[in-house]
Amino acid sequence: MSEIFSVDLPSQPVRVQHGGEGPPLLLLHSEANTSAWSEFHERLAANFEVFAPIHPGFGGEETPDWLVDMSDLAFHYKDLLKCLELDRPLVVGTSIGAWIASDLAIHFSSLIKGMVLFGPIGLRSPEPLPDLFIKQLPEVLEYLANSLDGSQVDPMTGDAELATAVWTDLATQARLMWKRNYDPRLRGRAHHADCPIMVAVGDQDRLTPLSYAEAYAELFDASLTTIAGAGHLVPLDDPAAAAALVNSFYLTLEK
Amino acid sequence: MELFAFHLMPYPNIDPEVREKYSSAWVVYPNSEYDPVLGQSLYSEYLDQLAFADQIGFDAVVVNEHHQNAYGLMPSPNIMASALISRTQNAKIAILGNGIALRDNPLRVAEEVAMLDVMSGGRVLSGFVRGIGAEYHSMGLDPTRSRSRFFEAHDLIIKAWTEPGPFEWDGDNFQFRYVNVWPRPLQQPHPPIFVPSQGSSETLKWAAQHRYPLACTFVPMERLKQFYDRYRQYASEDFGYEAGPEKFGFTSIVYVHPDGEEAAAAEIEPHIKYFKERAFTLPLPTFFPPGYTAPESYKTRIEIARELANTGGPTLTAGEPLIGTPEQVGERLERNLAACGAGTLMAQFQVGDMPHGKVMRSMELFANEVMPYLSRDKVIS
């Protein structure tokens, strides 16, 4: 069970899904209309006080003018941490949420205790990654997770509302990733993310190859875990394993 | 009425077996399929067709901008306009339009169109477009910035044409320390602006505000009426003027045949089929990439896509088909214009893979047996 409340930040108001008790955990959601409170949130809430904000320009909202690149979101979430008085939370991000988490840690690593990155993106890949922006929406979902039903968002035969919601999320992603689906400065800045980091990927990831996750982990001096049977959005495909991983990672921080 | 000769300059040899492997003839259809030797003769024939339109008394010849596709071979409409200057005498050269949001430097458009206007002795009609979604894939441009870039590029170009330079421009998308465009256009204050539109409320209102004529491509009659009514409503209610027929133009395929409607239809049908199935097909994510419109407009697009799927694809004819004998075409043409209150027909004689001889025969018949009977009062000054 969760509640939703709204916080006014200097950038814009933000909706935050909130539930559970325990140490604070900031959960940064993935793309394509996957921000809703889910089994993964519920499982985390058994051990943590979970704060799961909706990113600006996601969840049905049009891309805001002020959003230019990823660093805008790092500052946006720095303001959120301050506003909610979260004391060095664990940050968990998936896909684009993991990229945001990485940028947050690069700029403000003293404010966070550690990070778990599921299927992180944002790094330049030696091989071109699939261009989700030119693909039909059902195919986009198939690239992201095994557990998502692409047929629901087929514009011709599916639910027009749902299709528009996915498309609207993709629009904000386009603002951040259209020209480059990575940040060329990430390589030179990664060492500023001075906190314990774990990268976890599904072994059925269709968006980024394992070598990409390995490079990410190496760059951020992070451990790397592979989850069998999961696609790119690990917490959607295997919420139990993903939540267990977060728990065990947190225990290593407490030692 | 005004008669414009509309052309897409399509590539006529799209191999169905190759085409089958790709989702579209846009963006991803490989350019190894383009034969430049054939290309040379195509350009020559297509320019001849437009030059002929000038000779038979068309008010304007129309060129347009599309990138990386086999649908239309005019990535630079201004190069085509330049070629048409020396091949035409009287017709206006309507560039419908320059994709001003696609340029990293919109002043290049201000310069090029001013050059064309001066070189042609003031015969340029200057359309401005955002560019359809496919162009954003092809040009590597963030579609979420498209609307903002379009409006700012427009303001910059108009100011560059109308206010003395040098001046500084410091906008959200474009910044220039010195705006000082040489040459200036011949027509004062600037060449007439046209807005090719797919009918979004935002564009209709903006065009009505600036009193720019709408040029609609492949829009069925029912939607044309809606668009024009909305424009007329904005004009009278928000901007205090009555929008007359000079504000409205639309495309239709025209094919004239001496033996009547059935013979005409039988002859043009394969070319329409080629055009629709091989050249025109645009998957929704190519046509409307994420962020190209507001979410509400995307939902409308889904509705339109579903409608089109049920009705067999895009409408190339608005209203009664202009396919038939000279009498039929002439009468229907006037009825179609009257039905939506438009003053300009943009007639498309060449369709898909229609060969040169066929196009020219239809144009000749139109010239000899349709045009003399049309009421040709000028509606655009």
Contacts between the chains, C-beta under 8 A, distances in Angstrom:
chain1	res1	chain2	res2	distance
A	60	B	295	7.2
A	62	B	294	6.2
A	62	B	295	6.2
A	63	B	144	5.0
A	63	B	291	5.9
A	65	B	148	7.9
A	133	B	137	7.5
A	133	B	285	6.8
A	133	B	289	5.5
A	133	B	290	5.8
A	134	B	27	7.0
A	134	B	28	7.7
A	134	B	137	5.8
A	134	B	285	5.4
A	134	B	286	6.2
A	134	B	289	7.2
A	135	B	285	6.1
A	136	B	283	6.5
A	136	B	284	7.2
A	136	B	285	6.0
A	137	B	285	7.4
A	155	B	284	5.5
A	155	B	302	4.7
A	155	B	305	6.2
A	155	B	306	7.9
A	156	B	305	6.5
A	156	B	306	6.2
A	156	B	309	6.1
A	160	B	299	5.9
A	160	B	302	4.8
A	160	B	303	7.5
A	161	B	299	7.8
A	163	B	302	6.4
A	164	B	295	5.4
A	164	B	298	5.5
A	164	B	299	5.0
A	164	B	302	7.2
A	167	B	290	5.5
A	167	B	295	7.2
A	167	B	298	5.6
A	168	B	290	7.6
A	168	B	295	4.7
A	168	B	298	7.6
A	170	B	290	3.6
A	170	B	291	7.6
A	171	B	143	7.8
A	171	B	144	5.6
A	171	B	290	4.0
A	171	B	291	3.3
A	171	B	295	7.8
A	172	B	144	7.6
A	172	B	291	7.4
A	173	B	290	7.0
A	174	B	142	6.1
A	174	B	143	6.2
A	174	B	144	5.5
A	174	B	289	6.9
A	174	B	290	4.6
A	174	B	291	4.8
A	175	B	142	6.2
A	175	B	144	4.6
A	175	B	145	7.8
A	175	B	291	6.6
A	178	B	136	7.9
A	178	B	140	7.7
A	178	B	141	7.6
A	178	B	142	4.2
A	178	B	143	7.1
A	178	B	144	7.5
A	179	B	140	6.1
A	179	B	141	7.9
A	179	B	142	6.2
